[in-house]
Amino acid sequence: MGITVHEPLWFLLVLPVIAVLYLFAKQGRFNKEKRLILIIRFLTFLLLIAALTDPYLTLPQKGKDVIFLADRSASISESRDEIMGEIEAQMKKKKESDAYGIVSFAKSAGLEKSLSSSGSEVPEFSGEVGEEETNIQNGIEYASNLLGSSNGGRIVLYSDGIETLGAGEDIIPKLKEDGIEVDWVKRSSNEKEDIAVTAVNSPAVQYKGEEATVSVTLHSTTRTTVDLQLDLNGNKIARKQVKVQEGKNEYEFQHTVDQTGMLVYRAEIYSDTDARPENNQLSSIARAEGDPLVLLVHEGGKKSKLEEQLKSAGFRVEALQSSQLPDKLSSYLDYQTILFDNVAATDIPEEKMSLMEQAVKEFGRGFIMFGGDESFALGGYFKTPIEKLLPVDMEVKGKKELPSLGLVLVVDRSGSMDGQKLSLAKEAAARTVSLLREKDTLGVLAFDDRPWEIVPTEPIKDRKKAEEKIRTISPGGGTNIYPSLEEAYLSLQDKPLKRKHIILLTDGQSAAGGDYDTLIEGGLSKGVTLSTVAIGSDADRYLLEDLSQMGKGRFYDVVDASVIPSILTRETVITTRTYIEDQPFFPTIQSSKWQKLFGAGVPRMNAYIATTPKDSAQVEMASDKKDPVLATWRYGLGNTFAFTSDTTGQWAGDFASWKGWPEFINQLVTRSFPSIQSSPYSIEVDSSGEKTKLLLTSPDSGTMPLTVSVIAEDGEQVEAASRILSPGVHEVEFDERLSPGVYSMSIGDQAGKQAYETGFAVPYSEEYSYQGGSVRTVEAIVKETGGKTYESGVDAFRALNDQPHNEQSIQTFLILTAFLLFFTEIGVRRFGLPAAIATFGERLRRKVPENNVPDATRTKPVIDFDTTYTEREKPVPVVQHESEPPVKSKPKPKSQDHHDPDRMKRLLDAKNRRNK
């Protein structure tokens, strides 16, 4: 037991207190009373100063606090049951006063049981801790916080000691300060059969047509046979069965480079007995130079005329239908430019549009959209990523000339629509509000087993309010289509509008039928058309397709729900049919870049899709109504073009048969090509810490600041910051540790004059590496904190090296004692302490006299100011002022006889005299 103070500097106040009391003692006569007052005052000040130092009484702690810290990372997954069994065995050694808690950890840490002395059962590990990494520092820090500062205790770590994240040694000072010991119970890493891909090497720069060699390195813990496959940009180029020996194995693949741009090689092994599939694949990045490659996207089932024209001009062309578009960013970087030839947005998931938008903006790829009845606004591109990159907006200036439109959206809100489907349907309905004019009529019905009116069918007056109502739709209930469709027809068919249209969207089958034929025929007689959208595999496609055919509308079979907004946008635009300008005209050339080509005159065009140029766009060809026919601008690092007529000749008229048409296409595609160069930087990836870092080295970069843009394979932008380490050496640091995979990166100077394209691959975590890792960190923690290392025979509840103590504050006690002394001093100064005590006793005796008879032996206390004590036998002195007459004592009246006959008369006479 002892006393500790947390703010000892307050004791310096004792010095001025002593000085003040010394001066007080020097004044006046120093007697016993003054000496007592000095002592009391000094003790009072001393107690108050001691209270200011925040004192604690330290008492030895009876029990021991122990936290069991269990490693749940992938490398030790087979030992989890064994760890739980050992913790249960330790519970039998626990004393009643001992407390324990359980924490599990891997990438993060989680509490399995809070610290307490109750309970003896070990719970099943349930926390989400991310088994792909091991962060021992995080786990020990979490456990030490449960023990608390300065309370001491022990952490028992069950782990293989291999750390892949964090810096465990950084926690040692805190552990020593808090008096926490760390024991390490060694557990072996998983020892099952494992084959890992450890390296994929290829020439950093390759050329189209050359024979390239790619080497793959494997490491195996056993002799076995596996299948080894090599992919290039997601396409298999080789696969063979190989025999692997224990240890390192190397294999080579030869292939002819038949493309240009970024090359992503990925090696992957296939084995039924492999313990860790996470380390079965690895990627590397290279780049191929050669002729440019053009991606041509065309309508399904039709061959674009542009394909032959481009090939005749010497371009390498890959023609794909919209359903065949790749879903990785690196695939789009293989092409120098992307062409859309009359392709509807309803056939392209929005995620793929976002990847193309990233390829243009961040990596300088070109983009050209050609017109047609399924392009621009008619294709449903309003508010899509493709509209963002184009130099024109889908909305047109002549909205005031459009015919009046009535549109009713019938949206399924049944339980099966919960999640992305209903969220996208609401977003689509909100976009529709933006497309309509104030005089247009909009109604929105949500239905489950009955209809719910969300927006009444009436002219739009408050767009914001309508959008807010649409976004309040919530899922629930079954599916019954007919009552809602009937209400939609009734709300629209009698409106005085030129165009009336209903869009039905559902993902299920109706629980009940109805007379659809009569309903739809009645609607058609009043100008109401119907389109239907089937979402997912559970929708009643046959019914919905029949309804759209009867309703003279369109049927959409949706596999990817992200196209729902484009469908509703397209339906809204098609219903007006006035986006098409179909009066023949001669385009006006407004750019000097085309003067030479059109020196002999400009061919006539038949039609185009009306659009509005964006503020910074350049209109190079315009119609007679000043609408853009050919517009361009720079979007990020890329050049994009919008040609609002078609390529077949139906709309382009004489343009498509004009002899300069091939040269026009050739120049257009060439101008869209990127101006970026192959990267001169070598890249080294460091994923050993909590944040991924890149080391960029180039002898030509000097001390020029760099701007970098990094995109993951799914198109997500990754935040990164670069700094100069030395001339020609730059470091790029990310906000977090990147997930394994391939990343595309563009590098440029801050002036934007130069841009380079490259990429890098992040390997799988060291947690899955056959090499394991160092246990030096755990060994250092155990040594510095005075813990023990166990192979077996753990004694978690043994006595601690430094017995912990509990602290109890005595600040309040000291303050109360100081105030008690303060009041004591007041009593001494006012009365003198002995006199005050005596007076108090005398008053107590006066309150309870015996038989109400005064005690003749009592005498009043007398204060002698010279001796300051009370003498019971000495009479009390009478204090008298000189101006007052002498005080005479009245004689005590004689006792009267109770039977005196004149007594009553005398009393009455005295009373009468008083009254007069």
Buried (B, 14 or more C-beta within 10 A) or exposed (E): EEEBBEEEEBBEBBEEBEEEBEEEEEEEEEEEBBEBBBEBBBBBBBBBBBBBBBBBBBEEBEBBBBBBBBBBBBBBBBBBEEBBEBBEEBBEEBEEEBBBBBBBBBBBBBBBBEBEEEEEEBEEBEBEBBBBBBBBBBBBBBBBBBBEEBBBBBBBBBBBBBBBBBEBBEBBEBBEEBBBBBBBBBBEBBEEBBBBBBBBBBBBEBEBEBEBEBBBBBBBBEEBEBEBBBBBBEEEBBEEEBEBEEEEBEBEBEBEBEBBBBBBBBBBBBBEEBBBEBBBBBBBBBBBEBEBBBBBBBBEEEEBBBBEBBBEBEBBBBBEBBEEBBBBBBBBBBBBBBBBBBBBBBBBBBEBBBBBBBBBBBBBBBBBBBBBBBBBBBBBBBBBBBBBBBBBBBBBBBBEEBEBBBBBBBBBBBEBBEEEBBBBBBBBBBBBBEBBEEEBBBBBBBBBBEBBBBBEBEBBEEBEEBBEBBEEBEBEBBBBBBBBBBBBBEBBBEBEBEBBBBBBBBBBBBEEEBEBEEBBEBBBEEBBBBBBBBBBEEBBBEBBBBBBBBBBBBBBEBEBBBBBBBBBBBBBBBBBEBBBBEEEBBBBBBEEEBEEBBEEEBBBBBBBBBBBBBEEBBBBBBBEEEBBBBBBBBBBBBBBBBBBBBBBBEBBBBBBEBEBBBEBBBBBBBBBBBEBEBBBBEBEBEBEEBEBBBBBBBEEBEEBEBBBBBBBBEBEEBEBEBEBEEEBBBBBBBEEBBBBBBBBBBBBBEEEEEBBBBBBBBBBBBBBBBEEBEBEBBEEBBEBBBBBBBEEEBEBBBEBEEEBBEBEEBBEBBBEBBEEBBEBBEBBBEBBBBBBEBBEEBEEEEEEEEEEEEEEEEBEBBBEEEEBEBEEEEEEEEEEEEEEEEEEEEEEEEEEEEEEEEEEEEEEEEEEEEEE
